[in-house]
């Protein structure tokens, strides 16, 4: 899943995000969602979240759990 729909994302979910400083390079960061920061139901560049370690970025990929 690509992280554009708010309904797919919830606290405790493992995701890849792109931090603001990494937007040019496209480098992603993996972490666990703590808070959802985007209030709309859909965002074309990904829902903005705060990870448990405090980093903020837009979700690019939801990590599938087995």
PDBQT receptor file of N, H, CA, C and O in Angstrom, charges set to zero:
ATOM      1  N   UNK A   1       0.838  -1.182   0.000  1.00  0.00    +0.000 N 
ATOM      2  CA  UNK A   1       0.000   0.000   0.000  1.00  0.00    +0.000 C 
ATOM      3  C   UNK A   1       0.882   1.245   0.000  1.00  0.00    +0.000 C 
ATOM      4  O   UNK A   1       2.002   1.226   0.511  1.00  0.00    +0.000 OA
ATOM      5  N   UNK A   2       0.369   2.314  -0.574  1.00  0.00    +0.000 N 
ATOM      6  H   UNK A   2      -0.541   2.329  -0.990  1.00  0.00    +0.000 HD
ATOM      7  CA  UNK A   2       1.208   3.477  -0.815  1.00  0.00    +0.000 C 
ATOM      8  C   UNK A   2       1.088   4.601   0.206  1.00  0.00    +0.000 C 
ATOM      9  O   UNK A   2       1.850   5.564   0.118  1.00  0.00    +0.000 OA
ATOM     10  N   UNK A   3       0.179   4.532   1.162  1.00  0.00    +0.000 N 
ATOM     11  H   UNK A   3      -0.440   3.750   1.234  1.00  0.00    +0.000 HD
ATOM     12  CA  UNK A   3       0.128   5.536   2.207  1.00  0.00    +0.000 C 
ATOM     13  C   UNK A   3      -0.581   6.820   1.868  1.00  0.00    +0.000 C 
ATOM     14  O   UNK A   3      -0.388   7.825   2.553  1.00  0.00    +0.000 OA
ATOM     15  N   UNK A   4      -1.413   6.821   0.812  1.00  0.00    +0.000 N 
ATOM     16  H   UNK A   4      -1.569   6.004   0.256  1.00  0.00    +0.000 HD
ATOM     17  CA  UNK A   4      -2.144   8.027   0.429  1.00  0.00    +0.000 C 
ATOM     18  C   UNK A   4      -3.509   8.119   1.102  1.00  0.00    +0.000 C 
ATOM     19  O   UNK A   4      -4.087   9.203   1.174  1.00  0.00    +0.000 OA
ATOM     20  N   UNK A   5      -4.030   7.001   1.595  1.00  0.00    +0.000 N 
ATOM     21  H   UNK A   5      -3.560   6.120   1.536  1.00  0.00    +0.000 HD
ATOM     22  CA  UNK A   5      -5.339   6.991   2.247  1.00  0.00    +0.000 C 
ATOM     23  C   UNK A   5      -5.169   6.950   3.763  1.00  0.00    +0.000 C 
ATOM     24  O   UNK A   5      -4.511   6.062   4.304  1.00  0.00    +0.000 OA
ATOM     25  N   UNK A   6      -5.773   7.923   4.435  1.00  0.00    +0.000 N 
ATOM     26  H   UNK A   6      -6.308   8.644   3.996  1.00  0.00    +0.000 HD
ATOM     27  CA  UNK A   6      -5.658   8.025   5.890  1.00  0.00    +0.000 C 
ATOM     28  C   UNK A   6      -6.223   6.780   6.585  1.00  0.00    +0.000 C 
ATOM     29  O   UNK A   6      -5.721   6.370   7.632  1.00  0.00    +0.000 OA
ATOM     30  N   UNK A   7      -7.265   6.182   6.002  1.00  0.00    +0.000 N 
ATOM     31  H   UNK A   7      -7.673   6.515   5.151  1.00  0.00    +0.000 HD
ATOM     32  CA  UNK A   7      -7.915   5.027   6.621  1.00  0.00    +0.000 C 
ATOM     33  C   UNK A   7      -7.000   3.802   6.693  1.00  0.00    +0.000 C 
ATOM     34  O   UNK A   7      -7.263   2.891   7.478  1.00  0.00    +0.000 OA
ATOM     35  N   UNK A   8      -5.923   3.762   5.884  1.00  0.00    +0.000 N 
ATOM     36  H   UNK A   8      -5.710   4.503   5.247  1.00  0.00    +0.000 HD
ATOM     37  CA  UNK A   8      -4.992   2.627   5.880  1.00  0.00    +0.000 C 
ATOM     38  C   UNK A   8      -3.917   2.747   6.952  1.00  0.00    +0.000 C 
ATOM     39  O   UNK A   8      -3.168   1.798   7.186  1.00  0.00    +0.000 OA
ATOM     40  N   UNK A   9      -3.833   3.906   7.610  1.00  0.00    +0.000 N 
ATOM     41  H   UNK A   9      -4.441   4.677   7.420  1.00  0.00    +0.000 HD
ATOM     42  CA  UNK A   9      -2.723   4.192   8.512  1.00  0.00    +0.000 C 
ATOM     43  C   UNK A   9      -3.246   4.394   9.935  1.00  0.00    +0.000 C 
ATOM     44  O   UNK A   9      -4.255   5.067  10.143  1.00  0.00    +0.000 OA
ATOM     45  N   UNK A  10      -2.558   3.811  10.902  1.00  0.00    +0.000 N 
ATOM     46  H   UNK A  10      -1.738   3.263  10.733  1.00  0.00    +0.000 HD
ATOM     47  CA  UNK A  10      -2.982   3.924  12.300  1.00  0.00    +0.000 C 
ATOM     48  C   UNK A  10      -1.751   3.788  13.199  1.00  0.00    +0.000 C 
ATOM     49  O   UNK A  10      -0.734   3.236  12.778  1.00  0.00    +0.000 OA
ATOM     50  N   UNK A  11      -1.840   4.293  14.439  1.00  0.00    +0.000 N 
ATOM     51  H   UNK A  11      -2.665   4.742  14.780  1.00  0.00    +0.000 HD
ATOM     52  CA  UNK A  11      -0.716   4.180  15.367  1.00  0.00    +0.000 C 
ATOM     53  C   UNK A  11      -0.308   2.716  15.573  1.00  0.00    +0.000 C 
ATOM     54  O   UNK A  11      -1.154   1.831  15.701  1.00  0.00    +0.000 OA
ATOM     55  N   UNK A  12       1.003   2.487  15.602  1.00  0.00    +0.000 N 
ATOM     56  H   UNK A  12       1.691   3.206  15.498  1.00  0.00    +0.000 HD
ATOM     57  CA  UNK A  12       1.530   1.142  15.776  1.00  0.00    +0.000 C 
ATOM     58  C   UNK A  12       1.890   0.452  14.473  1.00  0.00    +0.000 C 
ATOM     59  O   UNK A  12       2.506  -0.614  14.484  1.00  0.00    +0.000 OA
ATOM     60  N   UNK A  13       1.511   1.051  13.345  1.00  0.00    +0.000 N 
ATOM     61  H   UNK A  13       1.010   1.916  13.336  1.00  0.00    +0.000 HD
ATOM     62  CA  UNK A  13       1.783   0.468  12.027  1.00  0.00    +0.000 C 
ATOM     63  C   UNK A  13       3.216   0.772  11.607  1.00  0.00    +0.000 C 
ATOM     64  O   UNK A  13       3.706   1.879  11.828  1.00  0.00    +0.000 OA
ATOM     65  N   UNK A  14       3.892  -0.210  11.001  1.00  0.00    +0.000 N 
ATOM     66  H   UNK A  14       3.493  -1.109  10.822  1.00  0.00    +0.000 HD
ATOM     67  CA  UNK A  14       5.245   0.006  10.486  1.00  0.00    +0.000 C 
ATOM     68  C   UNK A  14       5.153   0.554   9.067  1.00  0.00    +0.000 C 
ATOM     69  O   UNK A  14       4.473  -0.014   8.214  1.00  0.00    +0.000 OA
ATOM     70  N   UNK A  15       5.851   1.673   8.824  1.00  0.00    +0.000 N 
ATOM     71  H   UNK A  15       6.404   2.134   9.517  1.00  0.00    +0.000 HD
ATOM     72  CA  UNK A  15       5.781   2.347   7.530  1.00  0.00    +0.000 C 
ATOM     73  C   UNK A  15       7.156   2.857   7.110  1.00  0.00    +0.000 C 
ATOM     74  O   UNK A  15       8.066   2.975   7.930  1.00  0.00    +0.000 OA
ATOM     75  N   UNK A  16       7.291   3.159   5.812  1.00  0.00    +0.000 N 
ATOM     76  H   UNK A  16       6.551   3.062   5.146  1.00  0.00    +0.000 HD
ATOM     77  CA  UNK A  16       8.426   3.915   5.297  1.00  0.00    +0.000 C 
ATOM     78  C   UNK A  16       7.924   5.323   5.042  1.00  0.00    +0.000 C 
ATOM     79  O   UNK A  16       6.852   5.512   4.468  1.00  0.00    +0.000 OA
ATOM     80  N   UNK A  17       8.708   6.323   5.474  1.00  0.00    +0.000 N 
ATOM     81  H   UNK A  17       9.580   6.170   5.940  1.00  0.00    +0.000 HD
ATOM     82  CA  UNK A  17       8.351   7.710   5.222  1.00  0.00    +0.000 C 
ATOM     83  C   UNK A  17       9.511   8.416   4.530  1.00  0.00    +0.000 C 
ATOM     84  O   UNK A  17      10.649   7.949   4.559  1.00  0.00    +0.000 OA
ATOM     85  N   UNK A  18       9.198   9.551   3.909  1.00  0.00    +0.000 N 
ATOM     86  H   UNK A  18       8.274   9.931   3.886  1.00  0.00    +0.000 HD
ATOM     87  CA  UNK A  18      10.236  10.441   3.387  1.00  0.00    +0.000 C 
ATOM     88  C   UNK A  18      10.215  11.694   4.239  1.00  0.00    +0.000 C 
ATOM     89  O   UNK A  18       9.198  12.382   4.327  1.00  0.00    +0.000 OA
ATOM     90  N   UNK A  19      11.347  11.985   4.864  1.00  0.00    +0.000 N 
ATOM     91  H   UNK A  19      12.174  11.427   4.792  1.00  0.00    +0.000 HD
ATOM     92  CA  UNK A  19      11.494  13.193   5.664  1.00  0.00    +0.000 C 
ATOM     93  C   UNK A  19      11.623  14.393   4.735  1.00  0.00    +0.000 C 
ATOM     94  O   UNK A  19      12.048  14.247   3.589  1.00  0.00    +0.000 OA
ATOM     95  N   UNK A  20      11.261  15.577   5.219  1.00  0.00    +0.000 N 
ATOM     96  H   UNK A  20      10.916  15.696   6.150  1.00  0.00    +0.000 HD
ATOM     97  CA  UNK A  20      11.350  16.803   4.422  1.00  0.00    +0.000 C 
ATOM     98  C   UNK A  20      12.749  16.972   3.839  1.00  0.00    +0.000 C 
ATOM     99  O   UNK A  20      12.899  17.304   2.664  1.00  0.00    +0.000 OA
ATOM    100  N   UNK A  21      13.775  16.743   4.662  1.00  0.00    +0.000 N 
ATOM    101  H   UNK A  21      13.653  16.472   5.617  1.00  0.00    +0.000 HD
ATOM    102  CA  UNK A  21      15.157  16.939   4.207  1.00  0.00    +0.000 C 
ATOM    103  C   UNK A  21      15.584  15.918   3.151  1.00  0.00    +0.000 C 
ATOM    104  O   UNK A  21      16.570  16.136   2.447  1.00  0.00    +0.000 OA
ATOM    105  N   UNK A  22      14.850  14.802   3.032  1.00  0.00    +0.000 N 
ATOM    106  H   UNK A  22      14.049  14.624   3.604  1.00  0.00    +0.000 HD
ATOM    107  CA  UNK A  22      15.210  13.744   2.091  1.00  0.00    +0.000 C 
ATOM    108  C   UNK A  22      14.347  13.735   0.831  1.00  0.00    +0.000 C 
ATOM    109  O   UNK A  22      14.454  12.813   0.022  1.00  0.00    +0.000 OA
ATOM    110  N   UNK A  23      13.490  14.748   0.650  1.00  0.00    +0.000 N 
ATOM    111  H   UNK A  23      13.402  15.497   1.307  1.00  0.00    +0.000 HD
ATOM    112  CA  UNK A  23      12.585  14.738  -0.497  1.00  0.00    +0.000 C 
ATOM    113  C   UNK A  23      13.328  14.740  -1.830  1.00  0.00    +0.000 C 
ATOM    114  O   UNK A  23      12.904  14.074  -2.775  1.00  0.00    +0.000 OA
ATOM    115  N   UNK A  24      14.424  15.479  -1.914  1.00  0.00    +0.000 N 
ATOM    116  H   UNK A  24      14.768  16.020  -1.147  1.00  0.00    +0.000 HD
ATOM    117  CA  UNK A  24      15.180  15.517  -3.174  1.00  0.00    +0.000 C 
ATOM    118  C   UNK A  24      15.842  14.180  -3.482  1.00  0.00    +0.000 C 
ATOM    119  O   UNK A  24      15.821  13.720  -4.624  1.00  0.00    +0.000 OA
ATOM    120  N   UNK A  25      16.429  13.556  -2.464  1.00  0.00    +0.000 N 
ATOM    121  H   UNK A  25      16.446  13.930  -1.537  1.00  0.00    +0.000 HD
ATOM    122  CA  UNK A  25      17.153  12.302  -2.685  1.00  0.00    +0.000 C 
ATOM    123  C   UNK A  25      16.214  11.096  -2.758  1.00  0.00    +0.000 C 
ATOM    124  O   UNK A  25      16.543  10.086  -3.380  1.00  0.00    +0.000 OA
ATOM    125  N   UNK A  26      15.046  11.205  -2.120  1.00  0.00    +0.000 N 
ATOM    126  H   UNK A  26      14.778  12.025  -1.615  1.00  0.00    +0.000 HD
ATOM    127  CA  UNK A  26      14.105  10.091  -2.110  1.00  0.00    +0.000 C 
ATOM    128  C   UNK A  26      14.430   9.033  -1.071  1.00  0.00    +0.000 C 
ATOM    129  O   UNK A  26      13.820   7.964  -1.059  1.00  0.00    +0.000 OA
ATOM    130  N   UNK A  27      15.395   9.325  -0.191  1.00  0.00    +0.000 N 
ATOM    131  H   UNK A  27      15.891  10.193  -0.200  1.00  0.00    +0.000 HD
ATOM    132  CA  UNK A  27      15.784   8.371   0.858  1.00  0.00    +0.000 C 
ATOM    133  C   UNK A  27      14.632   8.186   1.841  1.00  0.00    +0.000 C 
ATOM    134  O   UNK A  27      14.076   9.159   2.350  1.00  0.00    +0.000 OA
ATOM    135  N   UNK A  28      14.280   6.932   2.101  1.00  0.00    +0.000 N 
ATOM    136  H   UNK A  28      14.731   6.142   1.687  1.00  0.00    +0.000 HD
ATOM    137  CA  UNK A  28      13.165   6.677   3.012  1.00  0.00    +0.000 C 
ATOM    138  C   UNK A  28      13.677   6.251   4.390  1.00  0.00    +0.000 C 
ATOM    139  O   UNK A  28      14.806   5.782   4.538  1.00  0.00    +0.000 OA
ATOM    140  N   UNK A  29      12.821   6.426   5.379  1.00  0.00    +0.000 N 
ATOM    141  H   UNK A  29      11.904   6.807   5.259  1.00  0.00    +0.000 HD
ATOM    142  CA  UNK A  29      13.112   6.093   6.764  1.00  0.00    +0.000 C 
ATOM    143  C   UNK A  29      12.007   5.178   7.257  1.00  0.00    +0.000 C 
ATOM    144  O   UNK A  29      10.828   5.457   7.040  1.00  0.00    +0.000 OA
ATOM    145  N   UNK A  30      12.375   4.087   7.918  1.00  0.00    +0.000 N 
ATOM    146  H   UNK A  30      13.332   3.860   8.094  1.00  0.00    +0.000 HD
ATOM    147  CA  UNK A  30      11.372   3.140   8.420  1.00  0.00    +0.000 C 
ATOM    148  C   UNK A  30      11.116   3.375   9.892  1.00  0.00    +0.000 C 
ATOM    149  O   UNK A  30      12.038   3.664  10.655  1.00  0.00    +0.000 OA
ATOM    150  N   UNK A  31       9.854   3.251  10.290  1.00  0.00    +0.000 N 
ATOM    151  H   UNK A  31       9.105   3.016   9.671  1.00  0.00    +0.000 HD
ATOM    152  CA  UNK A  31       9.528   3.422  11.696  1.00  0.00    +0.000 C 
ATOM    153  C   UNK A  31       8.095   3.044  11.993  1.00  0.00    +0.000 C 
ATOM    154  O   UNK A  31       7.357   2.593  11.117  1.00  0.00    +0.000 OA
ATOM    155  N   UNK A  32       7.715   3.236  13.246  1.00  0.00    +0.000 N 
ATOM    156  H   UNK A  32       8.315   3.602  13.957  1.00  0.00    +0.000 HD
ATOM    157  CA  UNK A  32       6.374   2.905  13.728  1.00  0.00    +0.000 C 
ATOM    158  C   UNK A  32       5.588   4.199  13.914  1.00  0.00    +0.000 C 
ATOM    159  O   UNK A  32       6.083   5.142  14.532  1.00  0.00    +0.000 OA
ATOM    160  N   UNK A  33       4.367   4.250  13.383  1.00  0.00    +0.000 N 
ATOM    161  H   UNK A  33       3.965   3.484  12.881  1.00  0.00    +0.000 HD
ATOM    162  CA  UNK A  33       3.527   5.442  13.463  1.00  0.00    +0.000 C 
ATOM    163  C   UNK A  33       3.117   5.705  14.912  1.00  0.00    +0.000 C 
ATOM    164  O   UNK A  33       2.662   4.803  15.617  1.00  0.00    +0.000 OA
ATOM    165  N   UNK A  34       3.288   6.969  15.347  1.00  0.00    +0.000 N 
ATOM    166  H   UNK A  34       3.657   7.701  14.775  1.00  0.00    +0.000 HD
ATOM    167  CA  UNK A  34       2.803   7.396  16.656  1.00  0.00    +0.000 C 
ATOM    168  C   UNK A  34       1.548   8.250  16.487  1.00  0.00    +0.000 C 
ATOM    169  O   UNK A  34       0.539   8.012  17.152  1.00  0.00    +0.000 OA
ATOM    170  N   UNK A  35       1.610   9.257  15.587  1.00  0.00    +0.000 N 
ATOM    171  H   UNK A  35       2.429   9.450  15.048  1.00  0.00    +0.000 HD
ATOM    172  CA  UNK A  35       0.487  10.177  15.372  1.00  0.00    +0.000 C 
ATOM    173  C   UNK A  35       0.277  10.404  13.887  1.00  0.00    +0.000 C 
ATOM    174  O   UNK A  35       1.233  10.418  13.112  1.00  0.00    +0.000 OA
ATOM    175  N   UNK A  36      -0.988  10.583  13.488  1.00  0.00    +0.000 N 
ATOM    176  H   UNK A  36      -1.765  10.572  14.117  1.00  0.00    +0.000 HD
ATOM    177  CA  UNK A  36      -1.321  11.008  12.132  1.00  0.00    +0.000 C 
ATOM    178  C   UNK A  36      -1.475  12.518  12.145  1.00  0.00    +0.000 C 
ATOM    179  O   UNK A  36      -2.229  13.057  12.956  1.00  0.00    +0.000 OA
ATOM    180  N   UNK A  37      -0.770  13.208  11.256  1.00  0.00    +0.000 N 
ATOM    181  H   UNK A  37      -0.158  12.771  10.597  1.00  0.00    +0.000 HD
ATOM    182  CA  UNK A  37      -0.772  14.665  11.244  1.00  0.00    +0.000 C 
ATOM    183  C   UNK A  37      -1.629  15.248  10.126  1.00  0.00    +0.000 C 
ATOM    184  O   UNK A  37      -2.008  16.418  10.195  1.00  0.00    +0.000 OA
ATOM    185  N   UNK A  38      -1.943  14.461   9.098  1.00  0.00    +0.000 N 
ATOM    186  H   UNK A  38      -1.636  13.511   9.042  1.00  0.00    +0.000 HD
ATOM    187  CA  UNK A  38      -2.814  14.908   8.020  1.00  0.00    +0.000 C 
ATOM    188  C   UNK A  38      -4.258  14.613   8.405  1.00  0.00    +0.000 C 
ATOM    189  O   UNK A  38      -4.595  13.483   8.758  1.00  0.00    +0.000 OA
ATOM    190  N   UNK A  39      -5.114  15.639   8.335  1.00  0.00    +0.000 N 
ATOM    191  H   UNK A  39      -4.840  16.557   8.048  1.00  0.00    +0.000 HD
ATOM    192  CA  UNK A  39      -6.510  15.436   8.738  1.00  0.00    +0.000 C 
ATOM    193  C   UNK A  39      -7.401  15.007   7.576  1.00  0.00    +0.000 C 
ATOM    194  O   UNK A  39      -8.463  14.427   7.802  1.00  0.00    +0.000 OA
ATOM    195  N   UNK A  40      -6.989  15.280   6.340  1.00  0.00    +0.000 N 
ATOM    196  H   UNK A  40      -6.126  15.751   6.157  1.00  0.00    +0.000 HD
ATOM    197  CA  UNK A  40      -7.828  14.888   5.199  1.00  0.00    +0.000 C 
ATOM    198  C   UNK A  40      -7.765  13.376   4.981  1.00  0.00    +0.000 C 
ATOM    199  O   UNK A  40      -6.823  12.722   5.428  1.00  0.00    +0.000 OA
ATOM    200  N   UNK A  41      -8.765  12.823   4.298  1.00  0.00    +0.000 N 
ATOM    201  H   UNK A  41      -9.531  13.355   3.936  1.00  0.00    +0.000 HD
ATOM    202  CA  UNK A  41      -8.842  11.375   4.106  1.00  0.00    +0.000 C 
ATOM    203  C   UNK A  41      -7.870  10.875   3.046  1.00  0.00    +0.000 C 
ATOM    204  O   UNK A  41      -7.551   9.686   3.011  1.00  0.00    +0.000 OA
ATOM    205  N   UNK A  42      -7.389  11.782   2.169  1.00  0.00    +0.000 N 
ATOM    206  H   UNK A  42      -7.648  12.748   2.198  1.00  0.00    +0.000 HD
ATOM    207  CA  UNK A  42      -6.484  11.396   1.073  1.00  0.00    +0.000 C 
ATOM    208  C   UNK A  42      -5.471  12.509   0.853  1.00  0.00    +0.000 C 
ATOM    209  O   UNK A  42      -5.811  13.688   0.942  1.00  0.00    +0.000 OA
ATOM    210  N   UNK A  43      -4.226  12.138   0.565  1.00  0.00    +0.000 N 
ATOM    211  H   UNK A  43      -3.950  11.179   0.492  1.00  0.00    +0.000 HD
ATOM    212  CA  UNK A  43      -3.214  13.118   0.171  1.00  0.00    +0.000 C 
ATOM    213  C   UNK A  43      -2.358  12.497  -0.917  1.00  0.00    +0.000 C 
ATOM    214  O   UNK A  43      -1.848  11.389  -0.756  1.00  0.00    +0.000 OA
ATOM    215  N   UNK A  44      -2.199  13.214  -2.034  1.00  0.00    +0.000 N 
ATOM    216  H   UNK A  44      -2.613  14.115  -2.165  1.00  0.00    +0.000 HD
ATOM    217  CA  UNK A  44      -1.518  12.657  -3.206  1.00  0.00    +0.000 C 
ATOM    218  C   UNK A  44      -0.046  12.330  -2.947  1.00  0.00    +0.000 C 
ATOM    219  O   UNK A  44       0.499  11.429  -3.585  1.00  0.00    +0.000 OA
ATOM    220  N   UNK A  45       0.607  13.040  -2.025  1.00  0.00    +0.000 N 
ATOM    221  H   UNK A  45       0.164  13.771  -1.507  1.00  0.00    +0.000 HD
ATOM    222  CA  UNK A  45       2.027  12.774  -1.735  1.00  0.00    +0.000 C 
ATOM    223  C   UNK A  45       2.217  11.915  -0.497  1.00  0.00    +0.000 C 
ATOM    224  O   UNK A  45       3.352  11.664  -0.091  1.00  0.00    +0.000 OA
ATOM    225  N   UNK A  46       1.131  11.460   0.108  1.00  0.00    +0.000 N 
ATOM    226  H   UNK A  46       0.209  11.664  -0.222  1.00  0.00    +0.000 HD
ATOM    227  CA  UNK A  46       1.232  10.592   1.278  1.00  0.00    +0.000 C 
ATOM    228  C   UNK A  46       0.764  11.295   2.537  1.00  0.00    +0.000 C 
ATOM    229  O   UNK A  46       0.932  12.505   2.686  1.00  0.00    +0.000 OA
ATOM    230  N   UNK A  47       0.181  10.530   3.437  1.00  0.00    +0.000 N 
ATOM    231  H   UNK A  47       0.045   9.547   3.316  1.00  0.00    +0.000 HD
ATOM    232  CA  UNK A  47      -0.303  11.055   4.712  1.00  0.00    +0.000 C 
ATOM    233  C   UNK A  47       0.898  11.396   5.594  1.00  0.00    +0.000 C 
ATOM    234  O   UNK A  47       1.829  10.599   5.715  1.00  0.00    +0.000 OA
ATOM    235  N   UNK A  48       0.877  12.573   6.204  1.00  0.00    +0.000 N 
ATOM    236  H   UNK A  48       0.121  13.220   6.105  1.00  0.00    +0.000 HD
ATOM    237  CA  UNK A  48       1.982  12.986   7.077  1.00  0.00    +0.000 C 
ATOM    238  C   UNK A  48       1.781  12.379   8.460  1.00  0.00    +0.000 C 
ATOM    239  O   UNK A  48       0.697  12.453   9.040  1.00  0.00    +0.000 OA
ATOM    240  N   UNK A  49       2.858  11.773   8.976  1.00  0.00    +0.000 N 
ATOM    241  H   UNK A  49       3.738  11.712   8.505  1.00  0.00    +0.000 HD
ATOM    242  CA  UNK A  49       2.798  11.117  10.288  1.00  0.00    +0.000 C 
ATOM    243  C   UNK A  49       4.012  11.495  11.127  1.00  0.00    +0.000 C 
ATOM    244  O   UNK A  49       5.025  11.968  10.613  1.00  0.00    +0.000 OA
ATOM    245  N   UNK A  50       3.881  11.272  12.437  1.00  0.00    +0.000 N 
ATOM    246  H   UNK A  50       3.057  10.887  12.854  1.00  0.00    +0.000 HD
ATOM    247  CA  UNK A  50       5.013  11.364  13.363  1.00  0.00    +0.000 C 
ATOM    248  C   UNK A  50       5.325   9.946  13.803  1.00  0.00    +0.000 C 
ATOM    249  O   UNK A  50       4.433   9.209  14.223  1.00  0.00    +0.000 OA
ATOM    250  N   UNK A  51       6.587   9.566  13.707  1.00  0.00    +0.000 N 
ATOM    251  H   UNK A  51       7.312  10.165  13.366  1.00  0.00    +0.000 HD
ATOM    252  CA  UNK A  51       7.006   8.241  14.149  1.00  0.00    +0.000 C 
ATOM    253  C   UNK A  51       7.241   8.243  15.651  1.00  0.00    +0.000 C 
ATOM    254  O   UNK A  51       7.319   9.303  16.272  1.00  0.00    +0.000 OA
ATOM    255  N   UNK A  52       7.352   7.053  16.235  1.00  0.00    +0.000 N 
ATOM    256  H   UNK A  52       7.288   6.192  15.730  1.00  0.00    +0.000 HD
ATOM    257  CA  UNK A  52       7.580   6.933  17.677  1.00  0.00    +0.000 C 
ATOM    258  C   UNK A  52       8.874   7.609  18.117  1.00  0.00    +0.000 C 
ATOM    259  O   UNK A  52       8.987   8.034  19.266  1.00  0.00    +0.000 OA
ATOM    260  N   UNK A  53       9.858   7.714  17.209  1.00  0.00    +0.000 N 
ATOM    261  H   UNK A  53       9.766   7.369  16.275  1.00  0.00    +0.000 HD
ATOM    262  CA  UNK A  53      11.125   8.378  17.564  1.00  0.00    +0.000 C 
ATOM    263  C   UNK A  53      11.081   9.886  17.337  1.00  0.00    +0.000 C 
ATOM    264  O   UNK A  53      12.085  10.571  17.529  1.00  0.00    +0.000 OA
ATOM    265  N   UNK A  54       9.909  10.411  16.924  1.00  0.00    +0.000 N 
ATOM    266  H   UNK A  54       9.094   9.854  16.768  1.00  0.00    +0.000 HD
ATOM    267  CA  UNK A  54       9.729  11.857  16.786  1.00  0.00    +0.000 C 
ATOM    268  C   UNK A  54       9.918  12.407  15.390  1.00  0.00    +0.000 C 
ATOM    269  O   UNK A  54       9.615  13.577  15.153  1.00  0.00    +0.000 OA
ATOM    270  N   UNK A  55      10.409  11.605  14.452  1.00  0.00    +0.000 N 
ATOM    271  H   UNK A  55      10.654  10.655  14.644  1.00  0.00    +0.000 HD
ATOM    272  CA  UNK A  55      10.606  12.084  13.084  1.00  0.00    +0.000 C 
ATOM    273  C   UNK A  55       9.255  12.256  12.392  1.00  0.00    +0.000 C 
ATOM    274  O   UNK A  55       8.321  11.490  12.632  1.00  0.00    +0.000 OA
ATOM    275  N   UNK A  56       9.161  13.282  11.521  1.00  0.00    +0.000 N 
ATOM    276  H   UNK A  56       9.920  13.903  11.326  1.00  0.00    +0.000 HD
ATOM    277  CA  UNK A  56       7.919  13.583  10.818  1.00  0.00    +0.000 C 
ATOM    278  C   UNK A  56       8.167  13.506   9.313  1.00  0.00    +0.000 C 
ATOM    279  O   UNK A  56       9.156  14.038   8.809  1.00  0.00    +0.000 OA
ATOM    280  N   UNK A  57       7.252  12.835   8.600  1.00  0.00    +0.000 N 
ATOM    281  H   UNK A  57       6.448  12.403   9.010  1.00  0.00    +0.000 HD
ATOM    282  CA  UNK A  57       7.366  12.744   7.154  1.00  0.00    +0.000 C 
ATOM    283  C   UNK A  57       6.105  12.173   6.548  1.00  0.00    +0.000 C 
ATOM    284  O   UNK A  57       5.143  11.861   7.249  1.00  0.00    +0.000 OA
ATOM    285  N   UNK A  58       6.125  12.041   5.226  1.00  0.00    +0.000 N 
ATOM    286  H   UNK A  58       6.907  12.294   4.656  1.00  0.00    +0.000 HD
ATOM    287  CA  UNK A  58       4.972  11.516   4.505  1.00  0.00    +0.000 C 
ATOM    288  C   UNK A  58       5.162  10.030   4.206  1.00  0.00    +0.000 C 
ATOM    289  O   UNK A  58       6.238   9.601   3.789  1.00  0.00    +0.000 OA
ATOM    290  N   UNK A  59       4.104   9.256   4.423  1.00  0.00    +0.000 N 
ATOM    291  H   UNK A  59       3.230   9.604   4.762  1.00  0.00    +0.000 HD
ATOM    292  CA  UNK A  59       4.172   7.806   4.215  1.00  0.00    +0.000 C 
ATOM    293  C   UNK A  59       4.296   7.507   2.731  1.00  0.00    +0.000 C 
ATOM    294  O   UNK A  59       3.497   7.977   1.922  1.00  0.00    +0.000 OA
ATOM    295  N   UNK A  60       5.315   6.714   2.380  1.00  0.00    +0.000 N 
ATOM    296  H   UNK A  60       5.964   6.332   3.037  1.00  0.00    +0.000 HD
ATOM    297  CA  UNK A  60       5.496   6.279   1.003  1.00  0.00    +0.000 C 
ATOM    298  C   UNK A  60       5.122   4.807   0.831  1.00  0.00    +0.000 C 
ATOM    299  O   UNK A  60       4.766   4.373  -0.264  1.00  0.00    +0.000 OA
ATOM    300  N   UNK A  61       5.206   4.042   1.924  1.00  0.00    +0.000 N 
ATOM    301  H   UNK A  61       5.495   4.394   2.814  1.00  0.00    +0.000 HD
ATOM    302  CA  UNK A  61       4.929   2.609   1.833  1.00  0.00    +0.000 C 
ATOM    303  C   UNK A  61       4.489   2.085   3.188  1.00  0.00    +0.000 C 
ATOM    304  O   UNK A  61       5.061   2.437   4.219  1.00  0.00    +0.000 OA
ATOM    305  N   UNK A  62       3.470   1.244   3.174  1.00  0.00    +0.000 N 
ATOM    306  H   UNK A  62       3.006   0.958   2.336  1.00  0.00    +0.000 HD
ATOM    307  CA  UNK A  62       3.040   0.550   4.382  1.00  0.00    +0.000 C 
ATOM    308  C   UNK A  62       3.671  -0.835   4.352  1.00  0.00    +0.000 C 
ATOM    309  O   UNK A  62       3.533  -1.567   3.372  1.00  0.00    +0.000 OA
ATOM    310  N   UNK A  63       4.363  -1.192   5.426  1.00  0.00    +0.000 N 
ATOM    311  H   UNK A  63       4.475  -0.598   6.222  1.00  0.00    +0.000 HD
ATOM    312  CA  UNK A  63       5.046  -2.492   5.490  1.00  0.00    +0.000 C 
ATOM    313  C   UNK A  63       4.022  -3.560   5.846  1.00  0.00    +0.000 C 
ATOM    314  O   UNK A  63       3.364  -3.485   6.883  1.00  0.00    +0.000 OA
ATOM    315  N   UNK A  64       3.897  -4.544   4.985  1.00  0.00    +0.000 N 
ATOM    316  H   UNK A  64       4.432  -4.605   4.142  1.00  0.00    +0.000 HD
ATOM    317  CA  UNK A  64       2.934  -5.622   5.197  1.00  0.00    +0.000 C 
ATOM    318  C   UNK A  64       3.409  -6.536   6.319  1.00  0.00    +0.000 C 
ATOM    319  O   UNK A  64       4.574  -6.931   6.369  1.00  0.00    +0.000 OA
ATOM    320  N   UNK A  65       2.497  -6.858   7.204  1.00  0.00    +0.000 N 
ATOM    321  H   UNK A  65       1.550  -6.536   7.163  1.00  0.00    +0.000 HD
ATOM    322  CA  UNK A  65       2.828  -7.781   8.285  1.00  0.00    +0.000 C 
ATOM    323  C   UNK A  65       2.372  -9.175   7.899  1.00  0.00    +0.000 C 
ATOM    324  O   UNK A  65       1.326  -9.348   7.274  1.00  0.00    +0.000 OA
ATOM    325  N   UNK A  66       3.168 -10.174   8.279  1.00  0.00    +0.000 N 
ATOM    326  H   UNK A  66       4.018 -10.034   8.787  1.00  0.00    +0.000 HD
ATOM    327  CA  UNK A  66       2.824 -11.572   7.938  1.00  0.00    +0.000 C 
ATOM    328  C   UNK A  66       1.728 -12.086   8.825  1.00  0.00    +0.000 C 
ATOM    329  O   UNK A  66       1.309 -13.235   8.686  1.00  0.00    +0.000 OA
TER     330      UNK A  66
